């Protein structure tokens, strides 16, 4: 029962990371393709910095580092902030690549229709980029779920930490961690399967469009 509660908190933290990281990652993706050079430089520096920093260090900085300046955050908040920052850098790069993967002719056609930049992005480019981005985004959600295990270092009781607590009581590491691994598999396998299905559908749809053209 305690392991199931830990799995529930793993899902909560994963949802916080995905929603927060997705919103911030969308901003990062738009800044990465912005015509304004300072925005591109800042967003590129942000991505490089976050991707070059281990998530574990971000956890320590959010939980222990901020306490030095008198700001003490609950474990869930610190873990959520760390995961949000971490996810935003990777999601932002995924979505940036998908936006730029939209054929240039689509951008030019939208421009020929005298659409504004916002209209071109919202009505023409983003709907096509969304279809391209869905499979890798769903696939990355698996990494988000697994990376929540690092939240145990700041005292947050998710699935991995719950396994440690149960093992300290039962002293049956093989049994306990097999159960933990099984629960992680049950959380991650549906996402992996869904990602593969979406990728196949995208490939089929692309072939149909090419044949029709």
N, C-alpha and C positions, 0 to 999 in steps of 0.2 A: 504493500500500500504506500509506504514511504517512497519507494522508487517511482511509483506512478505519479505521486505528487511532484517529485523532482522532474519527471518528464513533462508534466504540465507547466512548470516554471520554465523549462527549456523552450517550450512552444511560445510562452509569453515573451521571453527575452528575444527569441527569433523574430517574432512579429514586430516588436519594438524596433529591432535592428533593421528589418526589411523596410518598414514604413518610413522610419526616420532617415535611414540611409538612402532609400529610394527618392525621397523628396530632395534631400541635399545632393544626391548624385545627379538628379535631373538638372539642377542648377549648375553643377560642375560640368556636365556634358554640354550645356548651352554655352557656358563660358569658354570651354575648350574649342568651340567652333566659332566663337564671336569674331567679328571683323575688328574689334578693338584689341590692339596688341597687348596693352597692360592686363586686360582680363585674361587673355590667353596665357600670358606669362604667370600670373598669379595662380590660375587654376592648374597649370602644368606643374608649378612648384608644389602646390598642395598635394596633387596626386603622387608625385615622386616622393615627397616627404612621408606621406601616410603609407604608401606601398613599401617604402624602405624601412619602416618602423614595425617591429613585431607587435602583434595585438596585445601580447602579454605586457609589454612596456606601456602601451596606451592604458591598459587596465590599472597598472600601478600609478601612473601619472594622475588619472582621474580620481582614484580612491585615496592614495596616500599623498600624492603631490599637492593636491588642492587643500589638504588639511593643514599644510604648512602655512598657508595664507589665511587660515581660519575658516575655510569652507569645507565642512564635513558632509559628504553625500552618503545617503543610504546605498547599500551594495547594489541594489537593483538599478538605481539611477546612475551610479558610476559605471556599471557594466553596460547599461543601455547607451550612455553617451559614447563610451569607447567603441562599442560595436557599431553605432551609427556612423561615427567618423570613419572607421575601418571600411565598412560596407560602402559608404558613399564614394570613396576613391575608386573602388573596383567596379561598382555599378556605373559610376560616371563614365569610366573608360569603355565599358561594354556598350553603353547607350551612345556614346560619342561615335564609336566605330559603326554602330548600326545606322545612325543618322547619316553618316558620311557614305554608307554603303548604298543609300538610295541613289539610283542612276542620276547622273548630272542632267540628263535630258528632262527629268521630271522637274528639277529646279528651274530649268530654263523655260519649260512649258508654262509653269506657274507664273513666271515673270512676264511671259508674253501675254498672259491673261490680265495683266495690270493689277495683280494682287499685291497687297502690301507685304512687308517682310513677315509680319505676324500671321497674316492669312496664309502665306506660302508655307510657313512652318506648321501651322495648326491644321490646315485643310489638305495639304498635299504631302508634305515630307513626313511629319510625325505618324500619320496613320500607316504609311508604308514601313517606316522604321520600327513601329510597334510590332508588326508581324515578324520582322527579322529578329527583333530583340527578345521576343518571348521565350524561345527555347533556351538560349544561354542564361537568361535571367532566372528561369525556373531551375536550371542546373546549378546556378550559383547559390540558390537557396539551400541546397544540400550542404555547401561549405559553411553557410551561416549557422545552420543547426549544429554542425559538428564543432564549430569554433566557440559556441556558447560554453563548452566544457571549461574554457579558460577562466570563466567568471568565478570559478571556485576559489581562485587565488585571492579574491577580495571578500570572501566569506559568503558569497551568494550560493544558496543551496539549489542548484539545478541537478540534472540527472547524474553527472559525474560525481559531484559532491555528495549527493544522496547515496551513491554507491559506496563512497568512502565511509560515510557514517554507518551504514548498515554493516559493512565489512568489519569496522571496529567493534561492533557488537557481536557478530557471529563468528568472526575469524574463519570465514570460508571464502577466501579471495577468488578462487576459480569459479565457484558457483555464482557469487554475487556479480562479478564482472562479466560473466557470460550473460547474466540477465540484463545487465546494463548495455552490453553490446547488442543484445537482441532488441532492446527497446530503441536504441539508436537506429538499428536497421529498420524497424517498423516505422520510424519517423522519416527516414531518408529515402527508403526504397520507392515509395509512391512518387516522390518528387523526381527521382531519377527516371522512373518509368514514364512519367508525364513529360519530362523534358525530351526523351527519345521519341515519344509519339508526336510531339509538336514539331520536332525537327524533321521527321518523316513527312508530315503533312505539308510543312513549308517547302520541302524539296519537291513533292508531287505537284503542289500548286505552282511552283516556279517552272517546272517542266511543261505544265499545261499552258501557262502563259507564253512561254517561249514557242511552243508548237503553234499556238493560235496566232502569234505574231508572224 
